Amino acid sequence: MADIPIPTRAVLTPEGTVGAGARLPAIGLGTYGLRGAAGVAAVGTAIDAGFRLLDTAFNYDNEGAVGRAIIDSTVPRDELIYSTKLPGRYHGYELALQAVEESLFRSGLDRLDLVLIHWPNPSVRKYVEAWRALVEARERGLVRMIGVSNFLPEHLDRIIGDSGVVPVLNQIEVHPYHPQDEVRAANAERGILTEGWSPLGASSDLIGHDIVTGIAEAHGTSPALVLLAWSIALGVIPLPKSATAARQAANLTAFDLELGATDLDRLRRLAGTDGRRHSDPSEHEEM
Ligand SMILES: NC(=O)c1ccc[n+]([C@@H]2O[C@H](COP(=O)([O-])OP(=O)(O)OC[C@H]3O[C@@H](n4cnc5c(N)ncnc54)[C@H](OP(=O)(O)O)[C@@H]3O)[C@@H](O)[C@H]2O)c1
């Protein structure tokens, strides 16, 4: 693996109340579906390739596999970021604290690096309470940094207004079909980093779209790398999931690909009126 470049671009967390002095890698590994011994092996090859940020969730049922890969790795623990998510059914204050403790026990680690509220579940009206619990979890030393996922600007403003604590990041669906200009801009205005989920469009036809394959051909690269380079060009931390060692290593080379203004304009044309893969966070209930 020695000849595989390790990404050196890193982004600083916003200054302020959260995660002072912490740094986040500019790309992370998605781990949805990587479970059991095969999951440990897949996360292990990704760490060997150079991934340092590992994105899991209580609801992925693989916190044990991701934690085990970290424990088995020769990479120093301080260089790896274990990032998990709090499910909707645990948004009550005490329940949220217990769920964070449960994530910790499942991981087998002695601390979590990042915990996100997975979805705001606005119909349940408890995400403000859940955020207070994450602030407390950080104060108790259970986790180093806290953030959110699938939050709209109005949700961000409610938790920041209530607690005075700004999330380190907001993890949202971002790919050329759904570039999320408004939410990315709202995150940036508040000093919140944007992480992008499904950066390859997951199981959609995005990776095979003529515009994407055409740009890949022109640059002598793969459609996957075009999509990751697009996220990076937008300042988004992409979280590509791959179970395959060769693809994991290839995905890290997206930093070597610089898209031109014409490429970005062509990719811009893919944005649909509703190009999202998942539900609208203003309505979605994820328990
Ligand atoms: N916060 C949320 O609500 C939320 C929601 C969805 C996802 N996520 C996170 O985001 C991560 C990524 O999203 P995702 O898993 O939906 O989809 P994705 O990363 O957009 O796409 C994954 C698919 O792309 C394939 N792939 C990976 N690298 C490739 C390459 N170089 N060439 C060709 N194909 C490649 C993978 O296949 P192989 O595995 O076979 O290589 C897999 O089928 C998730 O794993 C999860 O951690 C978060």
The ligand as an SDF file (V2000), in Angstrom:
LIG
                    3D

 48 52  0  0  0  0  0  0  0  0999 V2000
  -26.6400   10.6630    7.4350 N   0  0  0  0  0  0  0  0  0  0  0  0
  -27.4420    9.9390    6.6870 C   0  0  0  0  0  0  0  0  0  0  0  0
  -28.6790   10.0080    6.8090 O   0  0  0  0  0  0  0  0  0  0  0  0
  -26.8430    9.0170    5.6690 C   0  0  0  0  0  0  0  0  0  0  0  0
  -27.6670    8.4320    4.6850 C   0  0  0  0  0  0  0  0  0  0  0  0
  -27.0630    7.6070    3.7360 C   0  0  0  0  0  0  0  0  0  0  0  0
  -25.6930    7.3520    3.7880 C   0  0  0  0  0  0  0  0  0  0  0  0
  -24.9170    7.8970    4.7980 N   0  0  0  0  0  0  0  0  0  0  0  0
  -23.4480    7.6470    4.8930 C   0  0  0  0  0  0  0  0  0  0  0  0
  -22.8570    7.9480    3.6370 O   0  0  0  0  0  0  0  0  0  0  0  0
  -22.1330    6.8080    3.1910 C   0  0  0  0  0  0  0  0  0  0  0  0
  -22.0490    6.7600    1.6760 C   0  0  0  0  0  0  0  0  0  0  0  0
  -23.3280    6.7210    1.0840 O   0  0  0  0  0  0  0  0  0  0  0  0
  -23.9120    5.4140    0.3800 P   0  0  0  0  0  0  0  0  0  0  0  0
  -23.3320    4.2120    1.0200 O   0  0  0  0  0  0  0  0  0  0  0  0
  -25.4050    5.5570    0.3620 O   0  0  0  0  0  0  0  0  0  0  0  0
  -23.4690    5.5170   -1.1360 O   0  0  0  0  0  0  0  0  0  0  0  0
  -22.2070    5.9700   -2.0170 P   0  0  0  0  0  0  0  0  0  0  0  0
  -20.9910    6.0780   -1.1840 O   0  0  0  0  0  0  0  0  0  0  0  0
  -22.6610    7.1300   -2.8200 O   0  0  0  0  0  0  0  0  0  0  0  0
  -22.1010    4.7400   -3.0190 O   0  0  0  0  0  0  0  0  0  0  0  0
  -21.7140    3.4730   -2.6050 C   0  0  0  0  0  0  0  0  0  0  0  0
  -21.7070    2.5690   -3.8260 C   0  0  0  0  0  0  0  0  0  0  0  0
  -20.6680    2.9730   -4.7320 O   0  0  0  0  0  0  0  0  0  0  0  0
  -19.8260    1.8680   -5.0130 C   0  0  0  0  0  0  0  0  0  0  0  0
  -18.4580    2.3910   -5.1920 N   0  0  0  0  0  0  0  0  0  0  0  0
  -17.6150    2.8880   -4.2420 C   0  0  0  0  0  0  0  0  0  0  0  0
  -16.4510    3.2930   -4.7980 N   0  0  0  0  0  0  0  0  0  0  0  0
  -16.5500    3.0590   -6.1270 C   0  0  0  0  0  0  0  0  0  0  0  0
  -15.6810    3.2490   -7.2180 C   0  0  0  0  0  0  0  0  0  0  0  0
  -14.4490    3.7860   -7.0750 N   0  0  0  0  0  0  0  0  0  0  0  0
  -16.1070    2.8750   -8.4600 N   0  0  0  0  0  0  0  0  0  0  0  0
  -17.3350    2.3590   -8.6380 C   0  0  0  0  0  0  0  0  0  0  0  0
  -18.2170    2.1510   -7.6350 N   0  0  0  0  0  0  0  0  0  0  0  0
  -17.8260    2.4960   -6.3840 C   0  0  0  0  0  0  0  0  0  0  0  0
  -19.9650    0.9360   -3.8270 C   0  0  0  0  0  0  0  0  0  0  0  0
  -19.7350   -0.3940   -4.2040 O   0  0  0  0  0  0  0  0  0  0  0  0
  -18.6570   -1.3690   -3.4330 P   0  0  0  0  0  0  0  0  0  0  0  0
  -18.9140   -1.2500   -1.9610 O   0  0  0  0  0  0  0  0  0  0  0  0
  -18.9760   -2.7110   -3.9870 O   0  0  0  0  0  0  0  0  0  0  0  0
  -17.3000   -0.8610   -3.8320 O   0  0  0  0  0  0  0  0  0  0  0  0
  -21.4320    1.1300   -3.4620 C   0  0  0  0  0  0  0  0  0  0  0  0
  -22.2550    0.3320   -4.2920 O   0  0  0  0  0  0  0  0  0  0  0  0
  -22.8940    5.6370    3.8240 C   0  0  0  0  0  0  0  0  0  0  0  0
  -22.1680    4.4340    3.7730 O   0  0  0  0  0  0  0  0  0  0  0  0
  -23.1040    6.1910    5.2080 C   0  0  0  0  0  0  0  0  0  0  0  0
  -21.9100    6.1060    5.9570 O   0  0  0  0  0  0  0  0  0  0  0  0
  -25.4930    8.7360    5.7210 C   0  0  0  0  0  0  0  0  0  0  0  0
  1  2  1  0
  2  3  2  0
  2  4  1  0
  4  5  1  0
  4 48  2  0
  5  6  2  0
  6  7  1  0
  7  8  2  0
  8  9  1  0
  8 48  1  0
  9 10  1  0
  9 46  1  0
 10 11  1  0
 11 12  1  0
 11 44  1  0
 12 13  1  0
 13 14  1  0
 14 15  2  0
 14 16  1  0
 14 17  1  0
 17 18  1  0
 18 19  2  0
 18 20  1  0
 18 21  1  0
 21 22  1  0
 22 23  1  0
 23 24  1  0
 23 42  1  0
 24 25  1  0
 25 26  1  0
 25 36  1  0
 26 27  1  0
 26 35  1  0
 27 28  2  0
 28 29  1  0
 29 30  1  0
 29 35  2  0
 30 31  1  0
 30 32  2  0
 32 33  1  0
 33 34  2  0
 34 35  1  0
 36 37  1  0
 36 42  1  0
 37 38  1  0
 38 39  2  0
 38 40  1  0
 38 41  1  0
 42 43  1  0
 44 45  1  0
 44 46  1  0
 46 47  1  0
M  CHG  2   8   1  16  -1
M  END
$$$$
